Amino acid sequence: MTVVEAYLGGTKLDPLDNVSMMCTSVTSLLIEGIAHNTNGTVFLPEDGGAAEVTGSPTEKAILYWGLMIGMDFKDVRSKSSILHVLPFNSEKKRGGVAVQSDAEVHIHWKGAAEILLASCGSWLSTDGSVQQMSSSKHSEFKKLIDHMAMGSLRCVAFAYCTWESKMVPTESLDKWKLPEDDLTLIGVVGIKDPCRPGVRNAVQLCSIAGVKVRMVTGDNIETSKAIALECGTLDTKDVASEPYVIEGKVFREMSEVAREECADKIIVMGRSSPNDKLLLVQCLKRKGHVVAVTGDDTNDAPALHEADIGLSMGISGTEVSKESSDIIILDDDFTSVVKVVRWGRSVYANIQKFIQFQLTVNVAALVINVVAAVSSGDVPLNAVELLWVNLIMDTLGALALATEPPTDNLMMRHPVGRREPLVTNVMWRNLFIQALYQIAVLLIFNFDGKRILHLQNESRENADKMKNTFVFNAFVFCQIFNEFNARKPEEKNVFMGVTNNHLFMGIVGATVVLQILIIEFLGKFFDIARLHWRLWLLSIVIGAVSWPLAYIGKFIPVPVRPFESYFKRCSCRRRSRQDEEQGGRS
């Protein structure tokens, strides 16, 4: 953040460090206010290098500008003493300090320009004289502030008043009440808070993903609009629409019903207090939305705690805000929020893929063994074979499917509703198609496999063993091929990006190799027989049929319940219950 415009005594400084036109008393008074009324500090290296400034971004910008106009931070601090400090108040949008200077006590105020201007009854001219704040001069300053605000500048005003030493309160410091009215305006600065690179694209990605981005800020409403337009949160056609842009005070003073109606429409809320942010979060949650909140200040803690997901700033955030949040953004960049959304959706989608794959294996294995056991008293899949299938299904399946990296397609989907089922209708469709295919084919081979596989010439024991081995081998290959289908439950092209996931390819390859070793070399341990190459080929073909089957199955429409209408129904039911409760109480 940098000071890019400055007005002292109603006169613009051009360049910013040109204070030669100002009376020395005006400059020294301004520098005194900058040096004392701040939580920041200036360090000057002994080797004469560039000054190091600490503090909040706003204070750092003002302190750097103070150095430009000739402020000697250490010298100013040593020449006067601080009597009392009133830290910046997010409700009043100002902070003050009482400074003992010679025989006088100066009360310096720094804060939101239009709010501080309203408390000024006079202004300091360039020659050091104090002039009365006429209505025309007030309008002139107001236009100046609005002009800077519409240029997306954060406007900060400096004002002061004087106490004679005999007027200074003698009671304890905690009972001091600094005068907040009838102040003298010193000047106004415009601070540029540039959007980080990539923020506009990040906001667009959130919009595509169905995530509505809202700006809740303590800045001037005009500054808020300009920044929202710059970063893409607000569209030009929305600027004139009252429901989209609102001041925190207006929102705060609404009735609860009106506030809930308005909450959905708000895009920008300017001049808001931390309590306004909390009210907005509560309204959105009551309407069924899943709410994420970003914040960095101690006062943001209630909203961060109330939100479904609280995201605090790792660099500028206070310890209180970090403790109240669920996620800490280490680089304080909004683009990292998009990464959170992308990875969150990836984890959720990977869980769904694994569940679909696991349920398919379970349903098919259970039905095949139960039907075979009930009808013939024998099962095609013995205990050791089921242990191997379970290893494919659980351990290897989880590693293969739950480690899929996030893709851009995830940001094209709508968010999942708060109460949406984990197993969707699309997953049930895919599961039933694959499970029915495997059950039907493998039961046919189980009951009539000897004839189909031409095993009549084999002994009965050997024929049964080869038939069961073939059913087991075909079942395993069905799962191997279906693992590719589980990668893309909704997309028709299940091979998209498969070569980029080396772990998936490695696990599938390892499963095939282990299956070959089991059939060819571990027959005694698994109680199976070696298979002829034709039976191997047939097993692979049976498994491969699942690919075209999955492709065709995705043309079958399934009922999808949009989460928006679901939330509306929930909201209507909630309101009707509230009406009934109110009627009952009456």
LUMVOMI-683089 format. One record per residue (C-alpha): x, y negated, z negated; residue in three letters. Coordinates in steps of 0.001 Angstrom, whole numbers, padded with zeros to 6 digits, always signed. Each point is the difference from the previous one (the first is absolute). Layout:
// residues N
XYZAla;...
// end
This chain:
// residues 586
+000000+000000+000000Met;+001300-003446+000960Thr;-001111-003607-000433Val;-000629-001277+003533Val;-001955-003221-000681Glu;+000204-002510-002830Ala;-001870-003229-000791Tyr;+001100-002412-002737Leu;-002115-003048-000695Gly;-002116+000893+002994Gly;+003062-000236+002282Thr;+001289+003016+001906Lys;+003658+000917-000503Leu;+001620+000564+003379Asp;+002373+001738-000313Pro;-000923+001748-003224Leu;+003022-001294-001901Asp;-000496-003628+001060Asn;-000764-001676-003341Val;+001903-003192+000839Ser;-003298-001871+000500Met;-001070+000926-003516Met;+000656-001984-003113Cys;+002551+001691-002282Thr;-002554+000250-002810Ser;-002390+001965+002267Val;+002690+002472+001051Thr;+001318+000487-003546Ser;-003542+000522-001339Leu;-000701+002609+002688Leu;+003320+001772-000636Ile;-000707+000023-003748Glu;-003341+001684+000633Gly;+001519+002570+002392Ile;+002864+000882-002366Ala;-002078+000336-003174His;-003400+001222+001202Asn;+001219+003350+001305Thr;+000789+003526-001141Asn;+002800+000190+002541Gly;+003700-000742-000445Thr;+002767-001322+002253Val;+003498+001509-000172Phe;+002874-001890+001623Leu;+003068+002208+000617Pro;+003273-001414-001271Glu;+001657+000580+003371Asp;-002405-002466+001599Gly;-002058+002573+001878Gly;-003723-000144+000754Ala;-002331-000420-002981Ala;-001891+003014-001276Glu;-003617-000599-001018Val;-002237+002305-002032Thr;-003728-000108-000676Gly;-003233+000663+001844Ser;+000001-000562+003795Pro;-001865-003303-000420Thr;+002366-001283-002676Glu;+003068+001064+001957Lys;-001239-001960+003026Ala;-000563-003123-002122Ile;+003359+000322-001785Leu;+001842+000353+003328Tyr;-001757-003144+001204Trp;+000961-001725-003261Gly;+003654+000806+000719Leu;-000448-001488+003494Met;-001147-003347-001428Ile;+002921-000182-002430Gly;-001116+001840-003127Met;+002765+000981-002431Asp;-001925+002651-001904Phe;+002426+000388-002890Lys;+000493-003766-000445Asp;-003749-000759+000030Val;-000678+002705-002558Arg;+002746-001308-002290Ser;-001188-003638+000058Lys;-003502+000750-001267Ser;-001627+002584-002239Ser;-003160+002057+000394Ile;-002526-000534-002790Leu;-002794+002270+001137His;-000749+002284+002959Val;-003397+000955+001373Leu;+000656+002941+002366Pro;-001733+000178+003375Phe;-003651+000894-000490Asn;-001554+001988+002823Ser;-003470-001243-000990Glu;+000940-003702+000036Lys;+002638+000418+002754Lys;+002533-002190-001775Arg;+002851+000054-002506Gly;+001413-002801-002147Gly;+002902-001021-002184Val;+000653-002812-002513Ala;+003510-001455+000351Val;+001695-002445-002418Gln;+001772-002619+002091Ser;+001502-002980-001882Asp;-002837-001741-001879Ala;-002752+001577+002095Glu;-001513+003404+000378Val;-000865+001008+003575His;-002724+002575+000563Ile;+000757+001646+003355His;-002605+002063+001834Trp;+000466+002223+003036Lys;-002760+001953+001713Gly;-002590+000383+002751Ala;-000014-003282+001922Ala;-003735-000692+000366Glu;-000715+001030-003620Ile;+002795-002163-001410Leu;-001038-002883+002284Leu;-003463+000051-001592Ala;+001639-000630-003396Ser;+002016-003018+001218Cys;-001233-003522-000719Gly;+003064-001636+001544Ser;+002925+000658+002338Trp;+003661-000912+000089Leu;+001065-002128+002978Ser;+003428+000032+001653Thr;+001101-003124-001890Asp;-000698+001623-003369Gly;-003203-001909-000771Ser;-003097+001827-001228Val;-003067-000631+002197Gln;-003638+000713-000817Gln;-001489+003000+001830Met;-002734-001587+002101Ser;-002584+002120+001792Ser;+001624-000783+003365Ser;+003449+000996-001296Lys;-001453+003172-001498His;-001546+000865+003399Ser;+003357-000698+001671Glu;+001815+002411-002318Phe;-002800+002569+000426Lys;+000313-000142+003807Lys;+003757+000348-000294Leu;-000380+003113-002181Ile;-002648+001496+002333Asp;+002251-000630+003014His;+002873+001911-001624Met;-002331+002760-001189Ala;-001395+000526+003510Met;+003611+000470+001118Gly;+000180+003010-002377Ser;+002103-001943-002521Leu;-000359+000534-003739Arg;-000524-003489-001448Cys;+001523-000809-003393Val;-000400-003401-001680Ala;+002120-001698-002659Phe;-001590-002364-002526Ala;+000896-001475-003355Tyr;-001129-002238-002825Cys;+001910-001781-002743Thr;-000227+000160-003763Trp;+001779-002415-002301Glu;+002012+001783-002666Ser;-002373-001164-002735Lys;-002901+001674+001857Met;+001649+003413-000032Val;-001955+002427-002227Pro;+001683+000961-003243Thr;-001853+003282-000530Glu;+001435+003405+000927Ser;+000742+000656+003662Leu;-002708+002652+000388Asp;-002624-002692-000678Lys;+001256-002372+002693Trp;-002466-000942+002715Lys;+001676-001707+002935Leu;-002100-002652+001774Pro;-001393+001408+003261Glu;-001929-003024+001316Asp;+000833-003545+001071Asp;+003337+001153+001438Leu;+002273-001792+002464Thr;+000669+001817+003279Leu;+003692+000115+000962Ile;-000118+002016+003200Gly;-001129+003070+001915Val;+002068+002691+001727Val;-001053+002601+002571Gly;+001639+003413-000396Ile;+000085+002424+002905Lys;-000688+003598-001011Asp;+000810+001825+003236Pro;-001588+003334+000798Cys;+002450+002867+000022Arg;+000771+001541+003397Pro;-002438+002774+000834Gly;-002764-001126-002362Val;-002390-000871+002836Arg;+000478+003455+001561Asn;-000433+001607-003424Ala;-003316-001816-000531Val;-001186+001108+003465Gln;+000961+003602-000801Leu;-001993-000186-003241Cys;-002991-001350+001922Ser;+000219+002843+002534Ile;+000268+002474-002887Ala;-003237-001344-001505Gly;+001744-001750-002894Val;-001355-003515-000485Lys;+002715-002432-001090Val;-001078-002933-002169Arg;+002067-002910-001258Met;-000588-001159-003569Val;+002314-002887-000837Thr;+000338-003013-002231Gly;+000992-002177+002961Asp;-002043-002844+001481Asn;-002913+001300+002081Ile;+001430-001629+003149Glu;+003438+001513-000635Thr;-001639+003382-000561Ser;-001876-000253+003315Lys;+003142-000981+001903Ala;+002072+002852-001461Ile;-002834+002497+000555Ala;-000179-001083+003657Leu;+003766+000271+000318Glu;+000175+003550-001341Cys;-003162+001179+001794Gly;-002172+000570-003075Thr;-002457-002632+001227Leu;-001226-000468+003559Asp;-000507-003474+001484Thr;-003723+000672+000454Lys;-000312+000738-003740Asp;+001577-003225-001284Val;-003201-002049+000081Ala;-002082+002768-001552Ser;-000633-000641-003669Glu;-000428+003636-001066Pro;+003489+000833+001288Tyr;+001920-002847-001683Val;-000902-000998-003535Ile;+001471-001713-003039Glu;+000436+001948-003213Gly;-002119-002478-001951Lys;-002972+000467+002368Val;+000266+003784-000224Phe;+000345-000135-003775Arg;-003138-002085-000478Glu;-002238+002292+002101Met;-002508+002314-001587Ser;+000975+003662-000202Glu;-002394+000995+002808Val;+001194-002806+002301Ala;+003619+000837-000823Arg;-000484+003617+001063Glu;-001656-001080+003255Glu;+002846-002411+000729Cys;+002854+002321-001013Ala;-000206+002123+003158Asp;+000334-003033+002270Lys;+002878-001824-001691Ile;+003298+000001+001887Ile;+001772-002944-001634Val;-000472-001305-003538Met;+001965-003157-000750Gly;+000647-001824-003260Arg;-000877+003163-001868Ser;+000849+000948-003547Ser;+001072+003500-001128Pro;-003526+000487-001347Asn;-001437-000674+003484Asp;+002157+002788+001389Lys;-001252+002324-002739Leu;-003641-000937+000748Leu;+000513+000735+003713Leu;+001534+003414-000768Val;-002898+000877-002303Gln;-002589-001069+002593Cys;+001635+002046+002752Leu;+000249+003076-002217Lys;-003671-000284-000973Arg;-000846+000029+003707Lys;+001875+003302+000390Gly;+003227-001231+001591His;+003424+001405-000804Val;+002026-003060-000981Val;+003756-000546+000028Ala;+001440-003180-001522Val;+003448-001563+000309Thr;+001350-002349-002654Gly;+003185-001235-001609Asp;-001038-002163-002934Asp;-000858+000895-003591Thr;-003472-001451+000598Asn;-000539+002517+002841Asp;+000198+002912-002457Ala;-003801+000286-000607Pro;-000748+000159+003750Ala;+002857+002477+000591Leu;-001315+002203-002799His;-003634-000244+001143Glu;+000768+000867+003639Ala;+000044+003574+001249Asp;+003589-000588+001101Ile;+002165-002764-001478Gly;+003099-001036+001942Leu;+002463-002298-001764Ser;+003044-001788+001367Met;+003356+001581-000847Gly;+002076-003177+000440Ile;-002215-002898-001074Ser;-002426+001985-002169Gly;-000067-000286-003775Thr;+000387+003038-002250Glu;-003638-000326-001085Val;-001242+000173+003607Ser;+002253+002996+000734Lys;-001294+001895-003037Glu;-003612-000695+001026Ser;+000505+001225+003580Ser;+000097+003456+001563Asp;+002556-000772+002710Ile;+002961-002428+000001Ile;+000931-001507+003378Ile;+003771-000260-000289Leu;+000513-002480+002855Asp;-003073-002230-000679Asp;-000993+000429+003675Asp;-003581+000496+001197Phe;+001234+002327+002748Thr;+000849+002437-002809Ser;-003718+000130-000848Val;-000591+001397+003500Val;+002614+002666-000752Lys;-001898+000853-003186Val;-003223+000406+002010Val;+001749+002056+002681Arg;+001691+002366-002463Trp;-003094+000253-002187Gly;-002082+001053+002990Arg;+002758+002384+001102Ser;+000012+001781-003370Val;-003809+000239+000032Tyr;-000064+001285+003598Ala;+002739+002555-000732Asn;-001958+001340-002980Ile;-003027+000400+002265Gln;+002078+001828+002639Lys;+001341+002411-002589Phe;-003454+000616-001491Ile;-001480+000726+003453Gln;+002821+002449+000769Phe;-000209+001680-003412Gln;-003786+000400+000062Leu;+000138+001520+003488Thr;+002514+002636-001113Val;-001940+000735-003189Asn;-003389+000325+001690Val;+001319+002208+002813Ala;+002057+002300-002271Ala;-002805+000354-002558Leu;-002737+000791+002532Val;+002161+002428+001996Ile;+001051+001984-003069Asn;-003451-000026-001648Val;-001862+001101+003153Val;+002587+002697+000733Ala;-000035+001271-003596Ala;-003808+000109-000236Val;-000472+001701+003369Ser;+002894+002472+000118Ser;+001527+000038-003460Gly;+003383-001112+001411Asp;+001542-003483+000300Val;+002157-001122+002955Pro;+002010-002449-002145Leu;+001658+001665-003016Asn;+001253-001766-003121Ala;+003594-000527+001211Val;-001214-001352+003340Glu;-002339-002403-001797Leu;+002930-001204-002104Leu;+001869-000872+003210Trp;-003117-001688+001403Val;-000337-001925-003256Asn;+003627-001156+000326Leu;-000719-001268+003538Ile;-003231-001603-001143Met;+001233-001705-003188Asp;+003737-000676-000193Thr;+000976-000159+003662Leu;-003325-001541+001034Gly;+000318-002763-002584Ala;+003578-000771+001072Leu;-000947-000060+003664Ala;-003232-002013-000201Leu;+000438-002166-003096Ala;+003275-001485+001280Thr;-001406-001444+003238Glu;+001320-003586+000365Pro;-002551-002828+000388Pro;-001078-000932+003522Thr;-001540-003120+001555Asp;-003255+001899+000569Asn;-000600-000047-003765Leu;-000360-003798+000145Met;-002730+000329+002638Met;-002310+001846-002390Arg;-002519-001563-002346His;+000691+000205-003724Pro;-001393+002954-001912Val;-002964-000810-002215Gly;+000361+000135-003756Arg;-002227+003103-000226Arg;+000669+001561+003400Glu;+000581+003795-000198Pro;+003580+001215+000397Leu;-001110+002740+002436Val;-001697-001882+002832Thr;-002512+001271+002569Asn;+002760+000015+002617Val;+002097+002271-002224Met;-002956+002355-000583Trp;-000566+000201+003777Arg;+003650+000871+000686Asn;+000074+002467-002884Leu;-003115+001915+001109Phe;+001104+000183+003642Ile;+003422+001449-000849Gln;-001212+002238-002822Ala;-002872+001442+002068Leu;+002349+000677+002913Tyr;+002546+001785-002224Gln;-002661+002000-001863Ile;-001766+001075+003188Ala;+003115+001022+001938Val;+001830+001703-002844Leu;-003073+001920-001210Leu;-000514+001296+003551Ile;+003586+001279+000000Phe;-000426+001376-003507Asn;-003075+002102+000922Phe;+000823+000865+003613Asp;+003713-000643+000127Gly;+001052+003572+000711Lys;-001943+000044+003263Arg;+000847-003562+001055Ile;+003717+000450-000759Leu;+000082+003524+001517His;+001140+001708-003190Leu;-002079+003203+000453Gln;+003112+002039+000729Asn;+001581-000951-003324Glu;-000590+001929-003193Ser;-002844-001320-002136Arg;+002318-001323-002723Glu;+002387-001607+002471Asn;-002868-001470+002074Ala;-001599-001561-003101Asp;+003352-001445-001071Lys;+000717-001487+003462Met;-003534-001403+000237Lys;+000264-001634-003431Asn;+003494-001292+000839Thr;-001340-001542+003196Phe;-002893-001667-001895Val;+002491-001343-002553Phe;+002376-001268+002720Asn;-002812-001635+002003Ala;-001373-001592-003181Phe;+003414-001528-000836Val;+000411-001350+003551Phe;-003499-001494-000197Cys;+001176-001974-003047Gln;+003260-001041+001692Ile;-001846-001394+003020Phe;-002772-001472-002138Asn;+002662-001892-001960Glu;+000440-002182+003097Phe;-003766-000599+000111Asn;+000005-001021-003670Ala;+002527-002773+000791Arg;-002626-001910+001977Lys;-003504+000690-001379Pro;-001605-002697+002177Glu;+002357-000542+002968Glu;-000316+002256+003033Lys;+003765+000054+000657Asn;+001349+002026-002926Val;+003580-000130+001330Phe;+000368-003782-000202Met;+003204-000813-001909Gly;+000553+003610-001081Val;+003666-000020+001080Thr;+000667-003011-002234Asn;-000904+002017-003095Asn;+003074+002197-000285His;-001133+001539-003281Leu;-003282+001168+001578Phe;+001789+001549+002982Met;+002554+001623-002316Gly;-002690+001550-002214Ile;-001998+001320+002980Val;+003197+001460+001479Gly;+000983+001567-003326Ala;-003493+001519-000385Thr;+000221+001639+003451Val;+003482+001390-000704Val;-001063+001374-003389Leu;-003110+001592+001542Gln;+002166+001766+002591Ile;+002339+001247-002731Leu;-002940+001244-002088Ile;-001595+001953+002848Ile;+003222+001429+001426Glu;+002127+000631-003100Phe;-002147-000092-003154Leu;-002629+002560+000979Gly;+000515+002205-003042Lys;-000312-002896-002448Phe;-003142-001405+001687Phe;-001412+003457+000918Asp;-000179-000952+003694Ile;+001263+001397+003318Ala;+002122-001486+002756Arg;-001947-001467+002914Leu;+000504+000493+003732His;+000873-003181+001975Trp;-003462+000053+001579Arg;-001606-000166-003448Leu;+002353-002866-000894Trp;-001072-001843+003112Leu;-003685+000632-000707Leu;+000440-001287-003585Ser;+001527-003225+001323Ile;-002771-000402+002589Val;-002693+000449-002680Ile;+001687-002663-002100Gly;+000489-002366+002963Ala;-003719+000099+000859Val;-000534-002188-003064Ser;+001528-002962+001914Trp;-002546-000247+002829Pro;-002723+000937-002473Leu;+000955-002952-002225Ala;+000086-002326+003022Tyr;-003480+001035+001151Ile;-001356-000099-003552Gly;+000899-003684-000345Lys;-002612-000840+002610Phe;-002681+001279-002384Ile;-001465-003086-001750Pro;-000355+000043-003765Val;-002083-002374-002163Pro;+002219-002747-001379Val;-001250-002250-002793Arg;+001603-003445+000326Pro;+001373-001211-003317Phe;-001506-003439+000558Glu;-003569+001286+000013Ser;+000864+002246-002919Tyr;+001111-003007-002043Phe;-003186-001846+000946Lys;-002114+002900-001206Arg;+001994+000156-003236Cys;-000424-003735-000478Ser;-003773+000195+000617Cys;-000367+002900-002435Arg;+002072-001848-002602Arg;-002143-003123+000310Arg;-003240+001956-000214Ser;+001286+001684-003180Arg;+000933-003408-001411Gln;-003494-001303+000842Asp;-001563+003001-001736Glu;+002182-000528-003088Glu;-000864-003694-000119Gln;-003691+000850+000376Gly;+000292+002555-002791Gly;+001678-002513-002301Arg;-002712-002548+000792Ser;
// end
